């Protein structure tokens, strides 16, 4: 699904890169993306549904 507002990282707001891994599920494909800030993101239907690991992004 292509949207006008592609998903971005909740830690740094950078647009997401292509998925490192993609797996089918009964709810739609689950994608795993590594952001440039170091955060691993879990996406389903172009929505971030989870994160894992630390981020190199320094919060204000």
Secondary structure as UniProt FT lines:
FT   TURN            10..12
FT   STRAND          21..23
FT   TURN            26..27
FT   STRAND          30..34
FT   TURN            36..37
FT   STRAND          40..44
FT   TURN            45..46
FT   STRAND          47..52
//
